[in-house]
Amino acid sequence: MELTEELKTKMIEVLNLEEMTPADIDDNAPLFGDEGLGLDSIDVLELIVLLERNYGIKITDPKAGKEIFASVRTMADYVAANRTK
Amino acid sequence: MMRYHVLHTVKLCPSFLEVDGRRVAEAGGETSFLTDLYRRLGLDYPKFFKMDILSKVGFLASEFLLEQEGSERFVPRDDRAVLLYNRYSSMHADQVFQETIAHPEDFFPKPSVFVYTLPNIVTGEIAIRNKYHGESNFILLPEYSEQAINQAIECAFLALGTTSLLTGWLEALSENDYNASLSLLNTNQ
């Protein structure tokens, strides 16, 4: 499975996006704000846990999160470059 | 003694939903009864799926209750308070969260569960969604007590400016064990 698809599947599970499928999530769409998935601050925390638990990535700089979680594509690029598992 | 009258009532348990004493839905589908009721409301409110059981039950019960208000719904008001009671607080969310921190080798506290480890999250959810700016309280009682509940209602109506109350018993221990009995009350003033 491609990393972007894997991330979408995991996001749907941990964020309880009950009525969505991976196909509903555009790789490049913003994850936050009205135009994208509309995720909130608690969702960001869940995504941080997701990266640590599944890929061994610890995000310690809050400012970095804004770029990492801009879209599924940016998340996948970050995971591919920094994963330890 | 403050006099008040009941505008509407709702009862929700794993087997049925009653509004104003009338049976409007019964469990029986293959999917969760709570999810069935959510879809029946026809809402676009994906936050529902993120809620814990207590909030889901309280949210649905309040939606079916307030639906009875028709066009008056969602008019911002300062005079309506939200006052709920139960015995076991947010026990289910507490237990689910505990599971996420119980094993040192798999210690990943789940933020989206942690935010529901307080019973008054559901009173806030109802107040915010419906634009109620009055008092919002969730009271824990040792057991169900009409006397204690009536005293709490009396006290709530003594608050300056409170003329209406969304109130009732709301307990949810699991997807198969919950009970909401909510009422919408108005003072006779």
HADDOCK unambig.tbl for C-alpha pairs under 7 A between the chains (distance, minus, plus):
assign (segid A and resid 16 and name CA) (segid B and resid 49 and name CA) 5.97 0.50 0.50
assign (segid A and resid 16 and name CA) (segid B and resid 50 and name CA) 5.65 0.50 0.50
assign (segid A and resid 18 and name CA) (segid B and resid 49 and name CA) 6.33 0.50 0.50
assign (segid A and resid 42 and name CA) (segid B and resid 111 and name CA) 6.39 0.50 0.50
assign (segid A and resid 42 and name CA) (segid B and resid 112 and name CA) 6.03 0.50 0.50
assign (segid A and resid 45 and name CA) (segid B and resid 111 and name CA) 6.34 0.50 0.50
assign (segid A and resid 46 and name CA) (segid B and resid 110 and name CA) 6.87 0.50 0.50
assign (segid A and resid 46 and name CA) (segid B and resid 111 and name CA) 6.21 0.50 0.50
assign (segid A and resid 46 and name CA) (segid B and resid 112 and name CA) 6.87 0.50 0.50
assign (segid A and resid 49 and name CA) (segid B and resid 108 and name CA) 6.88 0.50 0.50
